[in-house]
């Protein structure tokens, strides 16, 4: 198992926590010096806040842990390709690298709809790696939404 797979497994554990809380199952971890410094999962429903995506919550935790909003030297692992808002947060927090599992053809802003740091003249660029444990990340989302649809049909 590669280190990317190891850390994506930790993000998947967060995604499964989100699913257990009836949140869209997206999980994220931030790693610095091969150690996880922040973990988070979606909490939009619980907190009643549209911006409480896993990535944003992980960035907030990491900045508290490091004492600095610049997260240089850090890698974000997230189970789903970040949306435009989260891609903007990644740029603004100066993360060095983002590794994600499943592509998001509807909202993804690191390759699917656009590639924020490449398509626009922004002040920060970062490395991107997609598809790490992609099938496993996709299956968590697919199972969650299938269960939601089945429950909706029953009601």
Backbone as ProteinMPNN parsed JSONL, in Angstrom:
{"seq_chain_A": "XXXXXXXXXXXXXXXXXXXXXXXXXXXXXXXXXXXXXXXXXXXXXXXXXXXXXXXXXXXXXXXXXXXXXXXXXXXXXXXXXXXXXXXXXXXXXXXXXXXXXXXXXXXXXXXXXXXXXXXXXXXXXXXXXXXXXXXXXXXXXXXXXXXXXXXXXXX", "coords_chain_A": {"N_chain_A": [[0.843, -1.182, 0.0], [0.605, 2.165, -0.915], [1.725, 5.384, 0.388], [-0.086, 7.356, -0.335], [-2.416, 5.825, -0.705], [-2.756, 4.86, 1.894], [-3.323, 7.24, 3.346], [-5.6, 8.022, 1.986], [-7.311, 6.006, 2.746], [-7.755, 6.779, 5.377], [-9.185, 9.121, 4.89], [-11.411, 7.96, 3.7], [-12.468, 6.627, 5.918], [-13.416, 8.814, 7.312], [-15.376, 9.643, 5.486], [-17.181, 7.554, 5.733], [-18.039, 7.991, 8.332], [-19.465, 10.332, 7.892], [-21.563, 9.348, 6.273], [-22.846, 7.708, 8.152], [-23.926, 9.671, 9.71], [-25.885, 10.633, 8.136], [-25.012, 12.408, 6.216], [-23.741, 13.62, 3.08], [-21.38, 11.363, 1.96], [-18.401, 12.367, 2.176], [-15.03, 12.552, 2.89], [-12.083, 13.918, 4.443], [-8.57, 14.341, 4.938], [-5.709, 16.041, 6.213], [-2.289, 16.116, 5.654], [0.937, 16.447, 7.001], [4.383, 16.222, 6.87], [4.207, 13.414, 6.689], [2.286, 12.805, 8.616], [-1.005, 12.755, 9.881], [-2.665, 15.734, 10.35], [-5.13, 16.863, 10.485], [-8.568, 15.941, 10.391], [-11.687, 15.458, 8.799], [-15.197, 15.487, 7.916], [-18.068, 15.847, 5.769], [-20.431, 18.169, 7.055], [-22.696, 19.58, 6.503], [-25.515, 19.216, 6.776], [-25.847, 18.645, 9.534], [-24.767, 20.98, 10.712], [-26.194, 22.88, 9.414], [-25.171, 24.498, 7.409], [-24.047, 25.671, 4.386], [-21.363, 25.778, 3.605], [-19.928, 23.915, 5.005], [-18.189, 21.773, 4.053], [-16.182, 18.803, 3.803], [-13.492, 19.365, 3.058], [-13.144, 22.122, 3.628], [-13.634, 22.162, 6.395], [-11.54, 20.503, 7.249], [-9.345, 22.064, 6.476], [-9.702, 24.277, 8.174], [-9.271, 23.033, 10.679], [-6.611, 22.199, 10.346], [-5.274, 24.642, 10.114], [-5.602, 25.643, 12.666], [-4.154, 23.737, 14.083], [-1.54, 24.072, 13.06], [-1.156, 26.73, 13.534], [-1.106, 28.605, 11.574], [-2.404, 30.059, 8.642], [-1.356, 29.527, 6.195], [-0.786, 26.655, 4.558], [1.528, 25.422, 3.602], [3.603, 22.752, 2.534], [1.826, 20.796, 3.122], [-0.516, 18.163, 2.385], [-3.683, 17.567, 1.047], [-6.011, 15.027, 1.342], [-8.827, 13.77, -0.142], [-12.003, 12.281, -0.579], [-13.672, 12.816, -2.737], [-13.587, 14.678, -5.738], [-12.816, 18.066, -5.319], [-15.175, 20.804, -5.129], [-15.909, 24.038, -6.68], [-15.866, 25.986, -4.608], [-14.373, 24.683, -2.607], [-12.008, 24.212, -3.999], [-11.162, 26.833, -4.287], [-10.675, 27.413, -1.581], [-8.536, 25.716, -1.179], [-6.585, 26.871, -2.835], [-6.355, 29.371, -1.534], [-5.418, 28.612, 0.987], [-2.943, 27.693, 0.455], [-2.133, 25.027, 0.1], [0.113, 22.385, -0.781], [-0.407, 20.128, -2.273], [-3.018, 18.085, -3.635], [-4.863, 15.195, -3.278], [-7.247, 13.156, -4.656], [-10.043, 10.874, -4.639], [-12.584, 9.935, -6.121], [-13.843, 11.188, -9.208], [-15.796, 14.142, -9.874], [-18.136, 14.721, -11.961], [-20.214, 16.581, -12.109], [-19.746, 18.75, -10.351], [-17.019, 19.027, -9.912], [-13.947, 20.73, -9.591], [-11.28, 20.386, -10.083], [-10.446, 19.336, -12.461], [-12.656, 18.116, -13.718], [-15.055, 19.86, -14.384], [-13.66, 22.23, -14.565], [-10.285, 23.387, -14.038], [-9.271, 24.863, -11.457], [-6.812, 26.176, -10.527], [-5.317, 26.144, -12.815], [-6.81, 27.074, -14.98], [-7.334, 29.696, -14.474], [-5.767, 32.861, -13.787], [-4.297, 32.59, -11.106], [-2.669, 33.163, -7.903], [-1.475, 30.952, -6.787], [-0.378, 27.685, -7.329], [-0.856, 24.135, -7.34], [-0.024, 20.673, -6.82], [-1.803, 17.934, -8.256], [-3.49, 14.863, -7.831], [-5.445, 12.381, -9.067], [-7.92, 9.766, -8.652], [-6.981, 7.99, -6.704], [-7.644, 5.182, -4.951], [-10.069, 5.334, -6.191], [-12.33, 3.792, -7.098], [-13.259, 2.655, -4.716], [-13.869, 4.968, -3.27], [-15.876, 6.033, -4.918], [-17.787, 4.009, -4.697], [-18.702, 4.224, -2.057], [-20.11, 6.619, -2.138], [-22.025, 5.992, -4.138], [-23.45, 3.873, -2.923], [-24.551, 5.228, -0.726], [-26.298, 7.131, -1.948], [-27.976, 5.386, -3.331], [-29.251, 4.064, -1.237], [-30.598, 6.243, -0.14], [-32.383, 6.849, -2.246], [-33.875, 4.473, -2.311], [-35.071, 4.538, 0.219], [-36.602, 6.818, -0.062], [-38.42, 5.99, -2.032], [-39.881, 4.105, -0.577], [-41.206, 5.707, 1.222]], "CA_chain_A": [[0.0, 0.0, 0.0], [1.38, 3.403, -0.985], [1.331, 6.361, 1.411], [-1.318, 7.993, -0.804], [-3.525, 4.916, -0.398], [-2.904, 4.846, 3.357], [-4.01, 8.451, 3.789], [-6.946, 8.019, 1.412], [-8.099, 5.121, 3.619], [-8.169, 7.605, 6.514], [-10.248, 9.987, 4.378], [-12.581, 7.084, 3.532], [-13.046, 6.414, 7.247], [-14.189, 10.029, 7.584], [-16.557, 9.609, 4.618], [-18.115, 6.594, 6.322], [-18.64, 8.69, 9.478], [-20.464, 11.246, 7.33], [-22.715, 8.538, 5.865], [-23.528, 7.287, 9.38], [-24.621, 10.862, 10.217], [-26.795, 11.008, 7.05], [-24.386, 13.463, 5.426], [-23.105, 13.103, 1.868], [-20.154, 10.763, 2.476], [-17.113, 12.879, 1.714], [-14.092, 12.687, 3.992], [-10.811, 14.552, 4.109], [-7.502, 14.461, 5.931], [-4.564, 16.846, 5.794], [-1.058, 15.46, 6.099], [2.19, 17.21, 6.979], [5.503, 15.372, 7.311], [3.698, 12.039, 6.745], [1.405, 12.63, 9.767], [-2.301, 13.411, 9.744], [-2.816, 16.851, 11.295], [-6.55, 17.244, 10.536], [-9.54, 15.006, 9.828], [-13.033, 16.034, 8.775], [-16.164, 14.979, 6.951], [-19.163, 16.79, 5.525], [-21.346, 18.439, 8.173], [-23.658, 20.586, 6.036], [-26.836, 18.974, 7.359], [-25.762, 18.772, 10.989], [-24.502, 22.359, 11.092], [-27.081, 23.772, 8.68], [-24.302, 25.499, 6.781], [-23.674, 25.219, 3.046], [-19.914, 25.737, 3.385], [-19.29, 22.92, 5.863], [-17.674, 20.637, 3.3], [-15.062, 18.124, 4.46], [-12.231, 20.048, 2.774], [-13.106, 23.393, 4.364], [-13.505, 21.841, 7.817], [-10.173, 19.998, 7.464], [-8.437, 23.216, 6.378], [-9.846, 25.03, 9.428], [-8.591, 22.288, 11.751], [-5.162, 22.209, 10.1], [-4.725, 25.971, 10.426], [-5.528, 25.727, 14.137], [-3.065, 22.851, 14.525], [-0.236, 24.643, 12.693], [-1.065, 28.117, 13.957], [-0.839, 29.416, 10.393], [-3.355, 29.766, 7.562], [-0.59, 29.007, 5.061], [-0.559, 25.227, 4.786], [2.624, 24.929, 2.756], [4.161, 21.491, 3.03], [0.716, 19.911, 3.471], [-1.293, 17.511, 1.339], [-5.079, 17.261, 1.344], [-6.579, 13.806, 0.765], [-10.279, 13.881, -0.082], [-12.594, 11.155, -1.295], [-14.367, 13.296, -3.933], [-12.995, 15.867, -6.358], [-13.341, 19.296, -4.719], [-16.014, 21.741, -5.876], [-15.297, 25.351, -6.896], [-15.624, 26.624, -3.321], [-13.268, 24.0, -1.93], [-10.799, 24.477, -4.782], [-10.75, 28.172, -3.883], [-10.097, 27.311, -0.237], [-7.232, 25.063, -1.354], [-5.685, 27.917, -3.348], [-6.132, 30.394, -0.514], [-4.666, 28.078, 2.125], [-1.595, 27.397, -0.054], [-1.771, 23.609, 0.152], [1.064, 21.995, -1.831], [-0.847, 18.986, -3.075], [-4.347, 17.534, -3.369], [-5.072, 13.842, -3.786], [-8.654, 12.819, -4.472], [-10.42, 9.552, -5.117], [-13.585, 9.905, -7.183], [-14.109, 12.408, -9.979], [-17.145, 14.673, -9.726], [-18.438, 15.349, -13.25], [-21.208, 17.653, -11.978], [-19.289, 19.905, -9.587], [-15.577, 18.975, -9.687], [-13.196, 21.876, -10.096], [-9.857, 20.063, -10.221], [-10.261, 18.543, -13.662], [-13.89, 17.719, -14.395], [-15.676, 21.039, -15.002], [-12.564, 23.17, -14.782], [-9.153, 23.155, -13.148], [-9.209, 26.223, -10.946], [-5.488, 26.809, -10.472], [-4.705, 26.167, -14.147], [-7.658, 27.791, -15.929], [-7.428, 31.101, -14.081], [-4.443, 33.392, -13.381], [-4.262, 32.715, -9.645], [-1.332, 33.329, -7.341], [-0.962, 29.711, -6.19], [-0.583, 26.425, -8.057], [-0.585, 22.984, -6.491], [-0.033, 19.389, -7.501], [-3.061, 17.2, -8.154], [-3.473, 13.442, -8.156], [-6.816, 11.867, -9.0], [-8.143, 8.342, -8.823], [-6.418, 7.141, -5.656], [-8.757, 4.395, -4.404], [-11.234, 5.941, -6.826], [-13.496, 2.898, -7.113], [-13.764, 2.541, -3.344], [-14.478, 6.261, -2.946], [-17.128, 6.111, -5.686], [-18.776, 3.046, -4.203], [-19.283, 4.761, -0.825], [-21.107, 7.605, -2.571], [-23.094, 5.293, -4.864], [-24.26, 3.139, -1.935], [-25.279, 6.214, 0.067], [-27.408, 7.683, -2.717], [-28.91, 4.285, -3.623], [-30.035, 3.884, -0.013], [-31.484, 7.416, -0.048], [-33.45, 6.674, -3.24], [-34.716, 3.364, -1.865], [-35.846, 5.025, 1.362], [-37.558, 7.789, -0.616], [-39.469, 5.207, -2.721], [-40.712, 3.479, 0.464], [-42.052, 6.748, 1.833]], "C_chain_A": [[0.889, 1.246, 0.0], [0.941, 4.345, 0.139], [0.068, 7.103, 0.967], [-2.526, 7.121, -0.492], [-3.8, 4.873, 1.1], [-3.7, 6.062, 3.83], [-5.412, 8.564, 3.188], [-7.852, 7.093, 2.221], [-8.597, 5.897, 4.835], [-9.281, 8.566, 6.095], [-11.534, 9.186, 4.174], [-13.255, 6.789, 4.874], [-13.889, 7.625, 7.653], [-15.463, 10.055, 6.747], [-17.614, 8.665, 5.194], [-18.772, 7.173, 7.576], [-19.739, 9.633, 8.987], [-21.722, 10.471, 6.947], [-23.525, 8.097, 7.077], [-24.328, 8.431, 10.001], [-25.619, 11.407, 9.196], [-26.323, 12.257, 6.302], [-23.853, 12.831, 4.144], [-21.717, 12.624, 2.26], [-18.874, 11.213, 1.766], [-16.254, 13.07, 2.948], [-12.784, 13.269, 3.515], [-9.845, 14.45, 5.277], [-6.416, 15.353, 5.34], [-3.331, 16.279, 6.471], [0.12, 16.423, 5.968], [3.275, 16.308, 7.549], [5.05, 13.932, 7.581], [2.849, 11.741, 7.985], [0.103, 13.376, 9.51], [-2.402, 14.501, 10.811], [-4.27, 17.321, 11.39], [-7.38, 16.18, 9.836], [-10.899, 15.688, 9.842], [-13.903, 15.298, 7.769], [-17.283, 16.008, 6.821], [-20.042, 16.928, 6.761], [-22.356, 19.516, 7.789], [-25.016, 20.431, 6.705], [-26.825, 19.215, 8.862], [-25.631, 20.233, 11.409], [-25.42, 23.354, 10.387], [-26.326, 24.876, 7.965], [-23.765, 24.954, 5.457], [-22.18, 25.085, 2.831], [-19.202, 24.68, 4.233], [-18.984, 21.624, 5.118], [-16.467, 20.068, 4.036], [-13.745, 18.885, 4.281], [-12.093, 21.321, 3.594], [-12.914, 23.131, 5.853], [-12.105, 21.317, 8.139], [-9.165, 21.142, 7.41], [-8.505, 24.038, 7.658], [-9.097, 24.343, 10.57], [-7.068, 22.338, 11.582], [-4.547, 23.568, 10.423], [-4.643, 26.187, 11.931], [-4.343, 24.92, 14.658], [-1.696, 23.474, 14.249], [-0.051, 26.063, 13.202], [-0.821, 29.073, 12.797], [-1.855, 29.053, 9.314], [-2.663, 29.331, 6.285], [-0.27, 27.549, 5.359], [0.476, 24.661, 3.817], [3.213, 23.682, 3.386], [3.091, 20.478, 3.389], [0.042, 19.353, 2.221], [-2.692, 17.241, 1.86], [-5.46, 15.986, 0.609], [-8.082, 13.906, 0.942], [-10.892, 12.835, -1.008], [-13.293, 11.543, -2.593], [-13.687, 14.56, -4.441], [-13.629, 17.135, -5.787], [-14.158, 20.15, -5.695], [-15.274, 23.077, -6.021], [-14.956, 26.043, -5.576], [-14.411, 26.004, -2.631], [-11.95, 24.19, -2.673], [-10.276, 25.874, -4.456], [-10.116, 28.182, -2.508], [-8.709, 26.67, -0.288], [-6.205, 26.074, -1.846], [-5.338, 28.891, -2.233], [-5.34, 29.899, 0.685], [-3.259, 27.619, 1.745], [-1.163, 25.943, 0.153], [-0.849, 23.274, -1.016], [0.472, 20.981, -2.807], [-2.238, 18.563, -2.655], [-4.431, 16.176, -4.048], [-6.546, 13.522, -3.562], [-8.96, 11.482, -5.128], [-11.319, 9.598, -6.332], [-13.686, 11.248, -7.898], [-15.55, 12.838, -9.732], [-17.52, 15.423, -11.001], [-19.429, 16.505, -13.164], [-20.654, 18.91, -11.325], [-17.775, 20.008, -9.442], [-14.81, 20.105, -10.357], [-11.687, 21.656, -10.095], [-9.655, 19.132, -11.405], [-11.533, 18.216, -14.406], [-14.56, 18.887, -15.118], [-14.633, 22.071, -15.414], [-11.425, 22.734, -13.882], [-8.751, 24.531, -12.629], [-7.825, 26.855, -11.033], [-4.765, 26.824, -11.816], [-5.491, 27.03, -15.125], [-7.754, 29.292, -15.648], [-6.065, 31.582, -13.586], [-4.373, 33.651, -11.877], [-2.819, 32.75, -9.145], [-0.745, 32.047, -6.753], [-1.339, 28.526, -7.07], [-0.246, 25.289, -7.105], [-0.641, 21.717, -7.328], [-1.368, 18.701, -7.264], [-2.844, 15.744, -8.549], [-4.895, 12.935, -8.014], [-6.823, 10.35, -9.08], [-7.549, 7.441, -7.766], [-7.574, 6.495, -4.889], [-10.092, 4.914, -4.947], [-12.476, 5.069, -6.811], [-14.108, 2.77, -5.73], [-14.459, 3.838, -2.918], [-15.819, 6.412, -3.65], [-18.188, 5.197, -5.105], [-19.429, 3.511, -2.904], [-20.388, 5.769, -1.168], [-22.297, 6.935, -3.25], [-24.02, 4.564, -3.893], [-25.109, 4.1, -1.103], [-26.502, 6.723, -0.693], [-28.423, 6.61, -3.123], [-29.809, 4.04, -2.42], [-31.021, 5.038, 0.168], [-32.671, 7.272, -1.009], [-34.415, 5.568, -2.808], [-35.616, 3.789, -0.705], [-36.936, 5.988, 0.883], [-38.712, 7.075, -1.31], [-40.42, 4.573, -1.711], [-41.69, 4.482, 1.054], [-42.912, 7.317, 0.769]], "O_chain_A": [[1.807, 1.365, 0.811], [-0.095, 4.126, 0.766], [-0.767, 7.445, 1.804], [-3.558, 7.632, -0.056], [-4.956, 4.851, 1.52], [-4.636, 5.93, 4.617], [-6.309, 9.134, 3.808], [-9.042, 7.372, 2.365], [-9.729, 5.701, 5.276], [-10.217, 8.8, 6.859], [-12.625, 9.686, 4.447], [-14.481, 6.712, 4.949], [-14.947, 7.476, 8.264], [-16.519, 10.446, 7.243], [-18.809, 8.958, 5.14], [-19.934, 6.879, 7.856], [-20.809, 9.72, 9.59], [-22.831, 10.899, 7.267], [-24.755, 8.11, 7.039], [-25.29, 8.196, 10.731], [-26.14, 12.51, 9.363], [-27.129, 13.053, 5.821], [-23.546, 11.639, 4.122], [-20.944, 13.39, 2.834], [-18.35, 10.531, 0.886], [-16.685, 13.673, 3.931], [-12.415, 13.14, 2.348], [-10.243, 14.47, 6.442], [-6.231, 15.41, 4.124], [-3.317, 16.001, 7.67], [0.273, 17.114, 4.961], [3.089, 15.699, 8.603], [5.454, 13.315, 8.566], [2.699, 10.582, 8.373], [0.107, 14.49, 8.985], [-2.249, 14.241, 12.004], [-4.607, 18.097, 12.284], [-6.966, 15.599, 8.833], [-11.227, 16.411, 10.783], [-13.411, 14.586, 6.894], [-17.424, 16.91, 7.646], [-20.359, 15.944, 7.428], [-22.818, 20.273, 8.643], [-25.603, 21.416, 7.153], [-27.692, 19.908, 9.395], [-26.296, 20.677, 12.345], [-25.427, 24.539, 10.723], [-26.765, 26.025, 7.915], [-23.114, 23.91, 5.418], [-21.761, 24.337, 1.947], [-17.977, 24.574, 4.171], [-19.443, 20.543, 5.486], [-15.81, 20.774, 4.801], [-12.975, 19.034, 5.23], [-11.043, 21.571, 4.187], [-12.116, 23.807, 6.503], [-11.544, 21.649, 9.184], [-8.232, 21.185, 8.213], [-7.469, 24.455, 8.176], [-8.378, 24.991, 11.332], [-6.333, 22.5, 12.556], [-3.434, 23.642, 10.943], [-3.719, 26.84, 12.417], [-3.623, 25.359, 15.555], [-0.8, 23.416, 15.092], [1.075, 26.551, 13.293], [-0.386, 30.206, 12.998], [-2.134, 27.875, 9.094], [-3.316, 28.815, 5.378], [0.445, 27.251, 6.317], [0.315, 23.563, 3.284], [3.31, 23.57, 4.608], [3.406, 19.407, 3.909], [0.031, 19.977, 1.16], [-2.868, 16.748, 2.974], [-5.258, 15.874, -0.6], [-8.564, 14.107, 2.057], [-10.361, 12.547, -2.081], [-13.49, 10.695, -3.463], [-13.263, 15.406, -3.654], [-14.854, 17.26, -5.774], [-13.881, 20.212, -6.892], [-14.15, 23.225, -5.541], [-13.879, 26.622, -5.44], [-13.536, 26.713, -2.135], [-10.896, 24.315, -2.05], [-9.065, 26.071, -4.359], [-9.127, 28.88, -2.285], [-7.817, 27.044, 0.474], [-5.087, 26.128, -1.335], [-4.167, 29.201, -2.011], [-4.657, 30.688, 1.338], [-2.479, 27.208, 2.604], [0.017, 25.659, 0.355], [-1.008, 23.813, -2.111], [0.796, 20.971, -3.994], [-2.606, 18.662, -1.484], [-4.113, 16.028, -5.228], [-7.045, 13.602, -2.439], [-8.256, 11.023, -6.028], [-10.876, 9.332, -7.449], [-13.622, 12.306, -7.272], [-16.413, 12.016, -9.422], [-17.257, 16.62, -11.118], [-19.475, 17.335, -14.072], [-21.041, 20.019, -11.693], [-17.287, 20.996, -8.892], [-15.004, 20.394, -11.538], [-10.91, 22.611, -10.104], [-8.802, 18.246, -11.369], [-11.498, 18.051, -15.626], [-14.622, 18.894, -16.347], [-14.726, 22.692, -16.473], [-11.576, 21.825, -13.065], [-7.996, 25.262, -13.271], [-7.683, 27.959, -11.56], [-3.713, 27.45, -11.945], [-4.903, 27.654, -16.008], [-8.206, 30.061, -16.497], [-5.295, 30.8, -13.028], [-4.388, 34.801, -11.437], [-1.882, 32.411, -9.869], [0.385, 32.063, -6.264], [-2.486, 28.393, -7.497], [0.547, 25.456, -6.178], [-1.231, 21.695, -8.408], [-1.987, 18.861, -6.212], [-2.103, 15.444, -9.485], [-5.489, 13.051, -6.942], [-5.853, 9.732, -9.519], [-7.606, 6.22, -7.912], [-8.377, 7.184, -4.259], [-11.103, 4.927, -4.245], [-13.57, 5.563, -6.538], [-15.33, 2.775, -5.583], [-15.512, 3.803, -2.281], [-16.79, 6.87, -3.048], [-19.359, 5.568, -5.029], [-20.603, 3.219, -2.673], [-21.459, 5.765, -0.561], [-23.447, 7.274, -2.969], [-25.241, 4.633, -4.03], [-26.268, 3.805, -0.812], [-27.608, 6.746, -0.154], [-29.612, 6.906, -3.246], [-31.011, 3.831, -2.58], [-32.158, 4.821, 0.587], [-33.815, 7.536, -0.64], [-35.631, 5.718, -2.929], [-36.793, 3.43, -0.665], [-38.06, 5.959, 1.382], [-39.861, 7.501, -1.193], [-41.625, 4.507, -1.95], [-42.842, 4.159, 1.345], [-43.714, 8.213, 1.036]]}, "name": "protein", "num_of_chains": 1, "seq": "XXXXXXXXXXXXXXXXXXXXXXXXXXXXXXXXXXXXXXXXXXXXXXXXXXXXXXXXXXXXXXXXXXXXXXXXXXXXXXXXXXXXXXXXXXXXXXXXXXXXXXXXXXXXXXXXXXXXXXXXXXXXXXXXXXXXXXXXXXXXXXXXXXXXXXXXXXX"}
